[in-house]
Amino acid sequence: MRFFNAVNRYGYPHSIYAFRIIVHVFALAAMEMEVYALLRDIVNYNREAKMDMYELFPSLLDSHEHAWRSVVVFSVLMKVFASNAMLENAMDVFVQTKKIGLKPNIMSCNFLLKCLVEANRVNFVRSLFEELKNSGPSPNVYTCTIMMNFYCKGHLERDVDILQATDLFEHMESNGVRPTVVTYSTYIHGLCRVGYVKHALKFIRSLIHKNQPVNTYCYNAVIHGFCQKGEVYEALNVLEEMKNHGMSADVYTYSILIDGFCKEGDIVNGLGMIKEMELCNIKPSLVSYSSLLHGFCKSRQMDISLNIFCDLGTCGYEYDRFVYNILIDGFCLQGDLDSAKKLLEEMMSNSLEPNTFSFNGLIHGFCKLGMLDKALELFRTMLQIGLVPNILTWNVVADGYCIQGNLEEALKLINEMKELGINPNSYTFSAIINRVCKDKEPENAWELFPPMLKNNVLPCDVHFAILIDGFAKQSNPKKAWILYTRMLKAGIKPSIVTYTIIINIFCHRNRMAEAYGFFKEMTEKGLIPDTVSYTSLIAGFSRSGEMKKALELFNEMLRRGCSPNVVTYTCLIDGFCKLQRMDIARSVVDEMNINNITPDVVTYNTLMAGYQRLGDFEKAHNLYKEMKKSGIQPDDIIYRTLGLLAGENN
């Protein structure tokens, strides 16, 4: 009779009394499966009736005089609670059992410990293991292996605790618990996860030296570890070492190596691994070929990728979404969007459900080419098949609208996103603000801040930087400065980009003291100036004729390991040309050549103008010939400077 039926007929008190007797009879007869079934029935009834589960323990106790007879019942009750994810109740049974002087069997404790680890109940896991160590039942090898898994795998926000895992071996040794190959391999995986790959390999070697059990799984962890670090040839040496110790590589070993070689761009060795697998009568998996396909796609060899893809079909492999996505992405990277679209259609016709990744590359590709209509067609297809685009997809489409100047549709998109439960993020608004500023309407961009706040997107440095730059380009430094002060009041810290924009504003107004003051403030706040920020200041000082200061900044730039570019050098050349120091200007050009930085049309134009000012027309014309010889096409400014007609060769 089911417990539910018994309660309906006889009431709860009589039924629990009768079932307690039956459960104990089966327990004494060592019929644990029957005990489990009966207790599960009782627990399910109590849960549905919303009864206090903590009262179940005393209800099932045989008697205080013969409490020992209840130990099997409570051990099984722990398993019932644990298997039904009622972990607090399971822990309570453990505690209550220990309180009356009994020890549940270690198998039930192990099952509970395993369920606690899987549920990431960290505090319960630690307290249960400590209790087992301190007062029993004594942990066995399975208990320790569960804990090894807990320490070495990590979970959610919890990191791998390799020190605790190492201490566990000491506990096992001092208590005479002999680790299994699973215990060892779990520990090796843990070492590799925290980057101690060489230490893991040493550990394997020490195990082999001590004649302890080691398997392919242990070696695979180390091979994977080296591949993750980009040390593929070290991983290959480990494969050879494994073979020398009489262990055969499996499909996973080779798949790890193929993936490692292909990620490093070494497709030849990746193919070599496939051939070696075939020689060893190991059939490569679809995962093995996927890595190879990815390697060819990355190297833009789509014809070979497509041939391999077709061969897989004829060899009986069933394509999955992952393989299709690799090829679609490869064609998108190559710019062959038509082939990528055909593959997507083929994938869908083969009843394989695409995901957002399948569409994103294509949508981004069409938007980049200005073919927004085709991107929107794919976007609508996603919605029609019930695939909700992720935030990346929405942002790409919003960006596409912005590129075409269709801000109204971009703003409508935000409302559509919200209707589907997707909140726009900082990038969504950045694209729109950027577009408005490019249209020279930064005042309108400022109006986007209230909708941002309404959508729980706090304005950040990027948004302010775009706006400040917009006002600066509009020759409205006053509004740019107001925005900067508002940004500081809002507690938003300026980035290098924002500082550089402000520095540029002061440089263009020839207020170099203020510009340099902001530069110093930036460095004092721990921000490291880049080439752009240095070049802005050097340009400012060069324009104002303060070449000593410009050179000081240039040398500081070199000391910091920041590489000057052609613009940096051209700014210095311009400064010296204006001071009629053509000798120094020419030496700067020589330094450019030494550092393999090719002068551009602006550099030559600056030098020619300098010689023209000195009346040295011959040197100006010689520079023109030098420029033409270097393959640099003159612009209209150069023709005007030299008094030539466009296209003249003299």
Buried (B, 14 or more C-beta within 10 A) or exposed (E): EEBBEBBEEBEBEEBBEBBBEEBBEBBEEEBBEBBBBBBBBBBBBBEEEEEEBEEBBEBBBBEEEEBEBBBBBBBBBBBBBBBBEBBEBBBBBBEBBBEBEBBBBBBBBBBBBBBBBBBBBBEBBBBBBEBBBEEEBEBBBBBBBBBBBBBBBBBEEEEBBBEBBBEBBEBBEEEEBEBBBBBBBBBBBBBBBBBBBBBBBEBBEEBBEEEBBBBBBBBBBBBBBBBBBEBBEBBBBBBEBBBEEEBEBBBBBBBBBBBBBBBBEBBEBBBBBBEBBEEEEBEBBBBBBBBBBBBBBBBBBBEBBBEBBEEBEEEEBEBEBBBBBBBBBBBBBBEBBEBBBEBBEBBBEEEBEBBBBBBBBBBBBBBBEEBBEBBBEBBEBBEEEEBEBBBBBBBBBBBBBBBBEBBEBBBEBBEEBEEEEBEBBBBBBBBBBBBBBBBEBBBBBBEBBEBBEEBEBEBBBBBBBBBBBBBBBBEBBEBBBEBBEBBEEEEBEBBBBBBBBBBBBBBBEEBBEBBBEBBEEBBEEEBEBBBBBBBBBBBBBBBBEBBEBBBEBBEBBEEEEBEBEBBBBBBBBBBBBBBEBBEBBBEBBEEBEEEEBEBBBBBBBBBBBBBBEEEBEEBBBEBBEEBEEEEBEBBEBBBEBBEBEEEEEE
